[in-house]
C-alpha cells in the first residue's frame, strides 16, 4: 500500500486503429473503461478519474458512477492527455498520480498500490513503473515485448524492444536459465516492462514540454524521453505477470470469456 495519497488517472481515447470504440466495448455487461475504473477503485487510490476524449465516454462513465473529465481530442499522446487532466483536477507539485491504461480491465489493484508507493520511497525518482521476469526466449526476442534493465537501486537504466541485457556468449539462448548462476548472479533474469506509471503531478504537467528523445523516436517508447532528460524511473518488480490487456478483437474476446466465467 502506498504511504501517501494518490490519484488514478485512466486515459481513454475513442479512436483506435485496431479496435474502434475500444473504451466502450462491452465486457460482461459493462463498458471496458468502466471495468478498468472499477478495478482501479479497489486499490488504495483516493480517487479514480477517467480522462476521456469524447462525450460518449464521459456519458458512459457518468451512467455507472465513475468520475471522468473531458479532455481535448487532439493530444499526441496519453501523457499529454493526463497532463491536461492534472490541470483540470488541480493536481500539481508532489501530488502522486498513477496512470492506469484504459485497456487493462484485469489489472491487479495491488500492482497499482505498489507502483504508487515507489515515489514516496524513492524521492530522487520522477516516475515509477513495473516489470516482471521474462520466462521464455520467444518473449525475450519479441520486439512487441518491451524490456527494461535496472540498476542495484531498482532504477531503470534503459527500456528497449531489443533483447536486453544481451548475453554476448549466449546469443539466441535463454541465458537466464543456463548462465546466470555460472556468472555469479543466480536468479538474475531479463525483465518485461508493464505499462503502468506513477508520476509526481508537477513532473507530469511539465513532461509534454520536454523535447522528444532520439531514442524515444527510434524505439517508439515515450518513457525514454524522461531518461534522456536525466529523470529517474523507479521500477517495481512483481512476481506476477499482469492480466491480458485489450489491443485487438481477439484480446477482447479472451477477456470477455475470462470475466464471463465466474470461476476464472
C-alpha positions, 0 to 999 in steps of 0.5 A: 500500500502506498504511504501517501495519497494518490490519484488514478488517472485512466486515459481513454481515447475513442479512436483506435486503429485496431479496435474502434470504440475500444473504451466502450466495448462491452465486457460482461455487461459493462463498458471496458473503461468502466471495468478498468475504473472499477478495478482501479477503485479497489486499490488504495487510490483516493480517487479514480478519474477517467480522462476521456476524449469524447462525450460518449465516454464521459456519458458512459462513465457518468451512467455507472458512477465513475468520475471522468473529465473531458479532455481535448481530442487532439493530444499526441499522446496519453501523457499529454492527455493526463497532463491536461487532466492534472490541470483540470483536477488541480493536481500539481507539485508532489501530488502522486498520480498513477496512470492506469491504461484504459485497456487493462480491465484485469489489472491487479489493484495491488500492482497499482498500490505498489507502483504508487508507493515507489515515489514516496520511497524513492524521492530522487525518482520522477516516475515509477513503473513495473516489470516482471521476469521474462520466462521464455526466449520467444518473449525475450526476442519479441520486439512487441515485448518491451524490456527494461534493465535496472540498476542495484537501486531498482532504477531503470537504466534503459527500456528497449524492444531489443533483447536486453541485457544481451548475453554476448556468449549466449546469443539466441539462448535463454541465458537466464536459465543456463548462465546466470548462476555460472556468472555469479548472479543466480536468479538474475533474469531479463525483465518485461516492462508493464505499462503502468506509471506513477508520476509526481503531478508537477513532473507530469504537467511539465513532461509534454514540454520536454523535447522528444528523445532520439531514442524515444523516436527510434524505439517508439517508447515515450518513457525514454524521453524522461531518461534522456532528460536525466529523470529517474524511473523507479521500477517495481518488480512483481512476481506476477505477470499482469492480466491480458490487456485489450489491443485487438478483437481477439484480446477482447474476446479472451477477456470477455470469456475470462470475466464471463466465467465466474470461476476464472 
